[in-house]
Amino acid sequence: MTGKYTCGRCLQMLRRRAVAQNSVARWHHAASPRRGGYDFPASCVRSLSSRSSASKPLQAPVRQNGLSSGLSASSIASQNVKSMVQKATSATSTASPEARVLLKPNNLFHSFSQSPAAAIRQRAAFIKQNAFCPHPSHQQTRLPLSPHDPESRKSQVTSESLPPAHSHFECPDCGVPIYCSEGHWMDDFEAHLEICETIRQINEDDHDLHSGRFFPEFSYPGLQDDNFVINMTNWDTFLYTREFEAINDDRSMRQVTRMLTYPLTIGSVLHELSPYNVRKEGRLTVEGLKSVSALRYTLHPPKTGEGVDIQGLRLKAPPVRIFILGARAESSLPREVWLQLSYIFPRSLIHLIFIGPESMANRDDEFPLPERTPENPFGGIVEDRLGGQFKITTYVDYFHTMYKAQYFQPFDPYLDCFMLFHPGLGHPASSHEWEETLPQLLETKVPIISTGYTQWDMERDINWVNEKCAGEFDILLEPGENVFRSLRWDLNDLDPHDVSCGNWGIWAFRGKRYEATFKDS
């Protein structure tokens, strides 16, 4: 076996055997002629199983020529083993030895600028270069986005206000550069204390990802057995009924939910055992029940006696298309994460479609993109080897461009659904990109599920939709906290005081359906 395919866990054993082979080669060449088999003397076998004999060469009265031949053979063997170890080390390590330092659970807190991980040190340099001090004595650098925005505490441009200053001072309690000086940190300590503990938790979680430890929480189960029912009440019941490995640490729970929140946010709304219902405080509206029931009819088909032979062939419904618009980081998630969505609906076909100009972010290995041909006019990247019931397609383009070309028409409420992860519909920097897309989404009359980083972010999106298309849509799911939100908090590198979590809030809407038209008498 070539050394580059050697597992990283075997390196230590290979190093031990390098010394053991020296002693074995000496004894074998001195005591018996060279053979093709492995018939070693009993004393040689005992030397292999004992650490003491492996740590130093065996002493035996041998001839000089036999010893020289044994040394040459052992040196060749040791060189081969060393070359294998070097190849395996270079193949299994993707970072420098400094970045692969093992951090213990009680040694995860480090200041960003003094972090043992090079990626976090680069992140600290980025924050110091781009983030501004949130002290109220500074002038505003931009318009406040919300009442909770730290910029709203700053004064207007006056002769007494200080000019903006970058964040160079690291808080000793959370380890993140936030203020421009120690004096401003001490003066504004009471306001910083509200989120200091949360930022420290983010610091430790980031170092945990770079700690070099083994992550058993990232091993995902396979297909769900029909005899076991999934409980989607919360994270704990879902992980237990899906037979995930037991997670007894809060930090490990935060790490695993950071990725699983994307497929489960979709599945929690569309599944027949969804935590959202039409009961009191269930948040699902009557119109929402109509739309979701149509999709559930396709996602949960009845058993038809399907088998693997010719007699077991059965007709199947077309795949359910889930359009993820404005895709960014979610498109680069490991495919094992997205397969969990398919395992929740084991008897249905699912086609996941990522659309957006940033849908290929963090996927540099897949460049260059396919050429645009008559058969593939928008250069879609198709991943169809993810199992017989799941497929992913990525388009680096805007949805309204593809909609005008009628590339996905017709839309069917039984087979189609839109998903918007943190779309920023009402954000000043991105709302103009959705003005042309929103009316088209409402024309399809299929469910549109949207999430937000915070409650304010979600309410801002709802207000923008009300402003642009008032009276043209129905609420399917009342806005509120997402049951399957990420339990891990994230830091905004451009504003360290801005703390949020993935998919915190969720709501759903759909273009209004007019079943009948009445004329004035």
Sequence and secondary structure as in RCSB ss.txt:
>XXXX:A:sequence
MTGKYTCGRCLQMLRRRAVAQNSVARWHHAASPRRGGYDFPASCVRSLSSRSSASKPLQAPVRQNGLSSGLSASS
IASQNVKSMVQKATSATSTASPEARVLLKPNNLFHSFSQSPAAAIRQRAAFIKQNAFCPHPSHQQTRLPLSPHDP
ESRKSQVTSESLPPAHSHFECPDCGVPIYCSEGHWMDDFEAHLEICETIRQINEDDHDLHSGRFFPEFSYPGLQD
DNFVINMTNWDTFLYTREFEAINDDRSMRQVTRMLTYPLTIGSVLHELSPYNVRKEGRLTVEGLKSVSALRYTLH
PPKTGEGVDIQGLRLKAPPVRIFILGARAESSLPREVWLQLSYIFPRSLIHLIFIGPESMANRDDEFPLPERTPE
NPFGGIVEDRLGGQFKITTYVDYFHTMYKAQYFQPFDPYLDCFMLFHPGLGHPASSHEWEETLPQLLETKVPIIS
TGYTQWDMERDINWVNEKCAGEFDILLEPGENVFRSLRWDLNDLDPHDVSCGNWGIWAFRGKRYEATFKDS
>XXXX:A:secstr
  GGG  GGGHHHHHHHHHHHHHHHHHHHHHS   SS    HHHHHHHH HHHHHS       HHHHHHHHHHHH
HHHHHHHHHHHHHHHHH  S TTTT    GGG    GGG SSHHHHHHHHHHHHH B   TTBB SS  SSTT G
GGGSB S SSSB   B  EE TTT  EEESSHHHHHHTHHHHHHHHHHHHHHHHHHHHHTS    GGG    S  
TTS    SSHHHHHHHTT      HHHHHHHHHHHHHHHHHHHHHSTT S BSSTT BB HHHHHHHHHHHHHHS
       SSGGG       EEEEEET SGGGGS HHHHHHHHHHSTTS EEEEEESTTTTTT GGG S     SS
STT  EEE  S TTEEEEEE S HHHHHHTTSS S  TTTEEEEESS  TT TTTGGGTTTHHHHHHHHTS EEE
EESSHHHHHHHHHHHHHHSTTSEEEEEEEEE TT  SSEEEETTEEEEEEETT EEEEEEE   S      
